[in-house]
Amino acid sequence: MQEESHGFYSREEWTQFFTDYNTEIWKLNDTSYKLVQSDLSAEDWIEEYMKNSAAIREAYRKNEEMLDRHIRCFTRGKERWTRQIADPLISFMFRYITRIQDLGTACELAQSLLEFYEGLGDDVAVMKCLLARAFCCDFLDGIHLEDQVKEDCARASIIYEREFLRLTPEEQSMGLSIYDLEFDRLSNRLKLGDISPALIEEMVEIHRVSQKALDYVVAVDQGYEFNLLLPDFDYYLGFCALCLSPGECTQEQCAAILAAARRRQETSEKETGHSECYRVRTGLVYHMAMRLSGLISDKEVMDGLHELMDQSFISVLFTEGGTFSQHSLEAMEGIELAVENITHRGKTDEELFDRTLRLFTEYFFDRAYTTFVDYVCGTCSYCYIQTALPHARDKEMLLNSLLKLTMFRQVQTAIHSYMVGYLAVDILESMIEHKPELLIGQLGTHSVEEVRKRKEDFLLFLYQGALLHDIGKLLCSSVINAQSHRLGDLEFQVLRFHPQTGGEMLQNLPQLSRFRDIALGHQKSFDGKSGYPADFDNTVSPIKIFIDIITICDSLDAATDHLGRNYTRAKDFDTVMKELRAGRDTRYSGAVTDLLDEDIPLQKKVRKLLGDGRRDVYFNVHKKILEETRHPELKSTHDWMFNLYVASPDK
């Protein structure tokens, strides 16, 4: 019997392997995206959803077999690596890392290959592995994995600069991505308000080094395909002006930022074929750079922003480029950052600030599903939530914006959050009726009578807390939306950040900060001895009883979901109740478990919701998302991301 082969011996074979894998992921993503956008009847939609879930489960099975055969046999048996297999693989990854949709697998490969090449003393291959790992970390959660990205880029840049003249033209060109990542990392810090002359100086220096390398690559270009789309380092440095105000950097730094923005603007004016969004984002950066240097006033910039918002450009912003356009994304982010900066977060032009908040939410709410788009939407939205949204004056708008940018970017998370909300309300109603003493002290109450009198306040508080408990999954959309393979170590690490991320966002939103502990604590055990995050002590939280209810509801829904949890087999209610009893007063609250055990009418409600009632919740969440979608008929233009043989259409 012939032994099964593992891996491939040419870059072309590895490229085809990952293209085929990407295609399978694209089919699932495309079906899921179209299903969200569809206008089917309830029964038809549920039927199609179940078919899609079955397809995802089958893809999961096939993908696991394929990954075990061609990837994990090496990453989990490192003695198997040979240069004949490793060299073409890392060559492929260095060229196409931004297009690989399964970042967990890509990171596992990069880590394993890094150890292999370090053992061989092959510095250029080590550089490629470091860049691949840095991309995976940045795309999965560049906020919380920033230190790893920084370390890998620093090591990679040392090798790149030392070996530059000995690198192949492709290695010189693709190595520019090291600086691309560095600009991305530092830009995120700027957007989050971490502004200092030292940080700006670091960006100016990276621009100097990267532009020198870019100029060399352009000068020797012989029409190479890999040079069709090069990093726009002048734009990246000019981008600083969107976040800075006069006096926040030195005169020399202002001059460098303005020079970069001016070069990009002048080039844009000379070249033809650029999109309207490209011209807007470039012009906006240039005008903000002139304002930073004192060449134009705040009023002149403000007038330009008003004109932009009043023109037909807003329609262009949503439709140009269809379901994906890098320049459209950059234009939207540029408008938001400029308005946030120039209005001092709504202090000088409240109407423009509020309009921009709504526009940002509408835009990022319904972008297509891909690893890259999920990363851009998640990171942009996180920074926006941390800096701009706290200044929203309308609480209803704030809550709706927060939910649309977080859980509604992940259909399964949205459905789960509503299920947890309905379960929590049922349990809390029973608690108010049968054990109201457990709630004394909450929401300012001092007696059983007050608890019962304020029943509606209690129910609304917990329901809203349930809807918000998983908003921290914003930064791991590419993990949540990817149910077609077993999660790797890095993906699990990123997923475990979500309570921390949710807590960070809610803490920073004064009108919603009282829900912070629910987001932080819902993955902790009742006794605080297990779960995550490790540095949050849920046992001393003033709203622990609410955390306890959400924790149990979270487990109830996740364990019994027979429609959408494609990576695990659903359990019945009785099985879950046995687990709750077994974890009484350790993993789960004994008081809440006893309530579920003893209140038979409550049990009936919960059983119904977890059974047939789940179908209604699924469809109603779909309808809610559909009603909020601004342009459901956008031309599909993100498919190229999955095909490694097709270049980006952005110019």
N, C-alpha and C positions, 0 to 999 in steps of 0.2 A: 504494500500500500504506500503510495507516494506521500511524503511528508508535506504538510501544509506550509506554504511560503508565508513569510512575514516581511512587511516593509517593501520598499522599492529602491531601485538602483539608479534612477535618473531623476533629474529635476522635473522633466516632462511628466513622468509617471506620478510623482508626488503632487504636481499641479493638478493633474486630472483627478487624482484621488480626492483632494480637497474641494475641487470644483464640484464633483459628484456629491460630496457630503454637504457642501453649501447649498446645492440644488435641492436636496431633501429638506433642509432647514427652510429654504425659501418657500417651498410648496406649503409647508405647515404654517409659516408666518403669513403667507399671502392668503391662505384660506381663513386663518384666524382674523386677519385684518378685514377681509371682505365680509366675514360673518358679523363682525361688530358693526359694519356699515350697512348691512342688509336690512330690508324692510319686510321681513317675513311675518306670517302669523305666529302666534305663540307656540302652537304645536309644531309647526314646520321648523321654527327656529330652534326649539329644543331638540328636535330630531336631528337637525344638521349639526348642532353643537355636540351631540352624543356621537355622531359619525366622525366628527373632527377629533374628538377625544380618543375614539378607537384607533383612528389613523395615527395619532401621536403615540399611543401605547405601542402600536406595531412598529412605528419608526424607532421608538426607544429600544425595542428588542433587537432590531436589525443593526442599529447604530452601535449598541453595546457589543454585539458580536464582531462588528467591523473594527471598532476601536480596540477591543481586546487583541485582535489578530495583528493589526498593523501598527498600533501605537503603544498600548500598555505592555505588550510583551517586551518592549525595550525600556520603557520608563520604569517598569517594576521588575525588570531583570536586566540591570544596566550592563552586565557583562556581555550582553548580546550585541551592543553597539559595535559597528565597524565603520571605518571611514567610507566604505563603498555605499553604505546606507545613510550615514549621518551627513556627509558632505552635500549631497544633492538636497537633502531635507532642509538643512539650515540655509542653504542658498535660496530655496523656495521661500522659506519663512521670512528671510531678510527682505525679499522682494515684495511679498504679499501679506505681511502680518496684519495690515489694517483692514484686510478684506476677509480674514478668517472669522467665521461667525461663532465658532465654539472656542471662546477664549480660555475656558478652563483647561481644555485639552492642549491648546497652544502654549499655555503657561507651563503645564506639566512637561511638555516637550522641551521648552526653552530651558527649564531648570535641569532636566536630565542631560541635555546636550551640553549645557554649561559645565557641568561636572566632568563630562567626557573630554571636552576640549581643554579644560584647565589641566587635566591630567596629561594631555599631549603637549601642552605649552604652545598651542596655536592661538596667538593673540587676536588675529583677525576674526577667527571663528568665535572666540570668546566675545568680542565686540558685538557680533551679530546676535548671539544668544542674549546678551544683556539688553540690547535694544528690543528684541522680541518680548522679553519678560517685562520690560518697562512699559511697553505698549499695552500688554495684557492688564497690568496693574492699573494703569491710567484709565483704560476704557472700562474696567470693571468698577472701580471706585477711586478716582484720582484724588478725592478729598482726603479720605482716611488712609490711603496707601501712598500718600505724597512722599514720605521719607524713603520708601523703597524705590519709587520712580526717580527721585533725586539721586540716590546712591548709584543706581544702575546707569543713569545718564552720565554721571560724573566719571564713572569707570570707563564707559564706552567712549566718551569724548576724548579722554586721554589717549586711548589707542587710536582712534580715528585721526586725531591731529598729528600724532607721532608717525603713523603709517600712511598718511594721506597720499603722498606721491607714489607709493608702491601699490596702492589699491587699484582695482580695475575701474573703468568708467562707471559701471553699475554700482560698485561698492561706494565710490565717491558720491554718486548721486543719491543713493538710498540712505547713506550715512547722514545726510542732511537732516533726516528725520529725528536724529538725536536732539538737535536744536529746536526742532518743531515741538517736541515733547517738553523741552525745558521752557519754552515760551508759554505753552499751554499751562504748565504747572504754576508758573509765576503769575500768569494772567488771572488764574483762579484766586490766588492770594490777593491780587489787586481788587478783584470784584468783590471779595469778602471784606474789603476795607483795611487790609494789612498793608498800609502805605507807609513807605519810608524811603529816604534818599538811598539807603543801602540796597534796597530791593530794586529800585529803578536803575541804580548803577550796575547791578548784576544783569539786568535786561539789556542795558546799553552795551555792556561788554559781550554778552552772548550775540547780540546783533552784529557787532564788529567782526567777531570770529566767523559767525555763520555766513555773513554776507561775503566775506573774503572767499570762503569755500564755494559758495554759490556762484560767484563771479567766475571762478576757475572752471567750474562744471559747465557753465553757459558758454564760456570762451572756447572750450574744446569739444562742444557738442557736435556730433556728426549725424544728427537726426535720430538719436536713440529713442526708442519708444518709452523708456523709463524716464526720459526728460520732458515728456509732454506736460506733466503737471508737477511743478517744483514748488517748494514752500515759499510763501510770500513774506519774507522776513521784514521788509519795509512796513508792510501792513501790521505785522505783529508788534513792532516797536511803536508805531503810530497809535496802535490800539490803547496804549497807556493813557493817552489824552482823554479817552472816554471816561476814565475813572479818576483823573487828577484835576485839582483846581490850582490856580496860580498860587505859588508860594509853597507847594508841597514837594517840589524838587528843585535842584540847582539850575542856574542859568545854562550851564553846559548841558545838563540833561534835557532841559526844554529845547535847546537848539538841536540836539541829536534827534529827539522825537519829531520835531517840526521838519527837519531835513528828510527823515524817512517818510513821513506822511506826504510831504511835497513831491518827492520822487514818485511815489505811488500814484498821486493825483495827476501829475504831468504825464506819466505813462498811460494812465487810463484815458486821458483826453486825446492822446495821439493814436491809440490802438482802436481798432474796430471790432465788432462782434461781441463785445461784453454785454451782459444782461443789465437791465435797469437796476436790479438789486445790487449788482456789483458796483455800479456807478454811485448808488446811494450810500452804500457802506463805506466806499473809498472817500467820497466827498465829505461824509459826516466826520470821519476820523481827521481829515485835513482841516476842517473848520474848527474842530475841538482842539487840535494842535495849535492853530493860530490863536485861539482864545487863551490857551495855556501860556503862550508867549506874549500875551498882551497886545496882539495885532488886531483883534476884533473884540467887541464887547459881548457880554452875556446876552444883551438884548438882541444883537444881530444873530447870534446862534439861536436864541429862543424864537425869533421871527421865522427863521428857516425851519425849525422843527414844527411850528404851527402850520406853515405852508405845506410841509411834507404830510402832516396828519390830515390836512384838509383836501389833499389832492386825490386823484384816482390811484395813487401809488399803493394805498392800503389794499385795494383789490389785487393789484399786481403782486404784492407781498404774499398773499395767500395762494395765488394761482400760478405764478411764474415758477416754472420748474416742476409743477405737478406735486407728487407726494414727497419729493425730496429735492432740495437745492441748497448746497453749502452756502452760496452767497445770499440766498433768502434768509437762512438762519442767522448769518452774520449781520445782515441788515436789521433784522428784528432785534437782535441782542444789542446792536449798536444804538438803535433808537431808544431802547429802554434805559441803557446805561447813561446815554447823553441826557435824557430827560431827568433821570434820577439825580444826576450830578448838577445840572444847570438850574433845576428848580429847588435844590436843596431838599430833595425828597418831599416835594409838595408844599414847601413853605412859601414859595414865591409865585407858584402858578398851580393851584390845587386842581383846577379843571384839566389841564394838560397832563398832570401827573396821574390822575385817576383814569383818564382815557387810555393812557399808555399801559397802566396796570391791566386793564381789561383786555386790551389788544394783545399783550404778551401772553396772557392766559389763554385766550382764544387760539392764538397761533400754535403754541406748543402742545396744546391739549390733544390734537388729533393727527400728529405726525405719524408716518408709517413705522412699522416695527422692523428694525434691524439693529445689530449690535452697535454700530456707529451712531445711528440716530438716537437710540436709547441712551447712549453715553452723553451725547450733546444735549439732548433734552433734559436729562437728569441733572447734569452739572450746571447748566444755565439756570434751570429752575431752582436748584438748591441755593445758588448764590443770590438769586432774585428773592427767594423766600426769606433769606437771612438778612438782606439789606433793604429791600424796597417794601415788601409786603407788611412789615411791622408798622409802616406809616399809613396804611390804608385806613380810612376813617369809617367806612361802612362795614360793620361786623359781618353782615350776611354775605357781602361781596368777598370779604376776606376768607371766610370759611369755604365758600363755593370755589374760589380761586385755588385755595390750598388743596381741596379734594380733587379738583380737575387736573391739577399739575402732578398729583401724587398717585392716589389709588386708581383714578380713572385712566391712567396710562397703562394700567395692568388690569385687564378685565377680571382675571381670577381673584386678584386682591380686592377689587371693588365688590365682587359678589361675596367674598368671604367676610369683608367688613360689614356689609349689610346683614349677613346671616348672624354674625356675632352681635350686632346691634339688636336684632329682633330677639335673639336668645336672651341677651342681657336684660332687656325690658321685661320679658316674661318672668325671669328669675327674680328681678328686683320687685316686681309687683307682688309676687308671692312673699318675698321677704318683708315688705311693708305691711302685708296683711297678717302674716304669722309670726315674724320675728323682728318687729320694728326696732326693738332695743339694740340690735346690731348696728343700727344706723344713727343712733343718737350721737350728736357732735358733728355730724357731716352737714355741710351747707349751712352751718350756723345754727343748727337745731339743738334744743336742750331737753327734749322730752319726746315720749312716744307720740303724744298728741301732735306736736309740731311736725314730726316726721310724716305722719299720716296726712296732716293738713297740707303739707308741701309735696305731696306725692308727684304731681306733674313736674315740679322742678327737679326732683330726684330722677325721674324717668328721662327727662330731656338731657340732663347732665350726663347720665351714663350712656345714653344712645349716642350723643355727640362724641363722647370719649371712645366708644366702640368704633365709630367711623374714622377716628383719628389714630387708633392704636397702631396701625401698620403703615402710616404715611412715610416712615423712615425707609421703606422699600423703594422710595424714589430713586436712590442712587444705585440700586441693583436691579433695574428693570431687565437688563440683558440676562440676568440669572433667573428672575421670576418668570420671564416670558419664554425661557428656553427649557422646555420640559422633554426634549427629545434625546437627552443623554443623562447619564448619572453625573451628579455634580462632583467636581474635583475639590481638592483641599482649599485652593484659593477661592473658589466660588462659595464654599461653605463659610470661609472666613469673612467674605464680603457680605453674605447673607446675615451673619451674626452681628454685623454692624447696625442692622436696621433699627433696633430699639434706641441705640445711641443717637443715630441720625434723627429719628423722630423726636427724641427728647431735646436735641439741639435746636431743632426748628421751633418746637412749641415753646421752649424756654424764651426764645427770642421774639415771640409774638404776644405782647401784653394781654390781648383780649382772649388768648387761648392758652396761656401759660399754666392755668390750673389743671390742664390735662396732661402736663409733662410726665408725671409719674406713671400714668397709665401706659404711655408709649414706652417709657424706660423699663417698667416692671413686668410687662405681660409675659415675658419669657423666663422669669425667675420662678423658682419653686416657692411654695407657701412659706417654708421655713427659711428661705434665703440662702440655703446651703448649696444650691445648684442652679444652673441656668446662666443667663448672660443678660446684660454686661456684669462682669465680676465686681466692678467698683460701685455698683448701685445697690444700696441696702433697702430692699422693698419692705423689710419688716418694721422699719421706723417711719414709713411714709404716712402722712396724715390721712391719705385716702386709700389705705390698704384694702379696705373691704371692697372698694370698687375695682381695684387691681385684681383681687381674688376672683371676683365674678367674671371679669373679662378673660382671665387666664383659663378658667374652666370652659367658658363659651368658645374660646379660641380652640381648645382641644376638642370639644364636642363637634364643632363644625369640621375641622380639619380631618378628624378620624372617620367621620361618617359620610364624607362627600363622595357620592357614587357617580357624579356627573363630570366633574372637572379636575379632580386630583389624579392626573394621569400617571404619576410616578409611584403610586402606592395603591393597595387594595383597600376598599372601604370596609369599615367595621359596622356592626349593628349597634343600636343604642345600648342594649343590655351588656354587650362586651365592654363598651366604653365605661358604663357605670361600674363594672367590676374593677376596672383600672382606677377609676376615681376613688372607690372605696379602699383599694389597696394602697393608694397614695395619700390617704386621709391624714391631714395635719403635717405631712412632709412635703409631698409634691403639690397637693391641692388643699384648699381650705376645707376643714372638717365641717364647719357651719354651713357652707354652701352645698357641699356634698350631701349632708344630712337633709337639707331642705329639698333637694332633688329626689332623694330617697323616700321621704315621708309624704310629700305633697303629690298625691296621685293625679289631680287635675293638671298640675304643672307638668308632670311627666307626659300626660297625653298631649299637651300643647307642644312640648319639646319634640316628642316623637313625630307629630304631624309635620312640624316645620322641617325637621331633618329628613323626612320622607318626601311625600308628595309636595309639601309646601316649598321645598327647595326649587322645584321647577319654576314656580311663580317668581321667586326671588331672582333666579337667573335671567328670566325674560324681562322682568321689570328693570333690572340694572342695565340690560342691553338697550331697552327703550330709552332710558334716561341718558345714556351715552349718545345714542343716535340723535335725540332731540337737541343735544348741546353741540353737535358737530356742525361746523359752519359750511364746509365744502365737501360733501360726501362723494362727489363725482370727479374728484381730481384725477388727472391723468397719472397713471402709474409710471414713475420715473426713478424708482429706487432699486429696480430689479438688477441693474448693472453691478451693484455691490456684491451680489452672490456669484457672479460669473467672473472668474479670474482672467478670462481672455478679453474682457471688455474694459476699456478705459473710462474714467470719470467723464461725464458730459460737461462738467462745470468749466467755464473759461473765465 
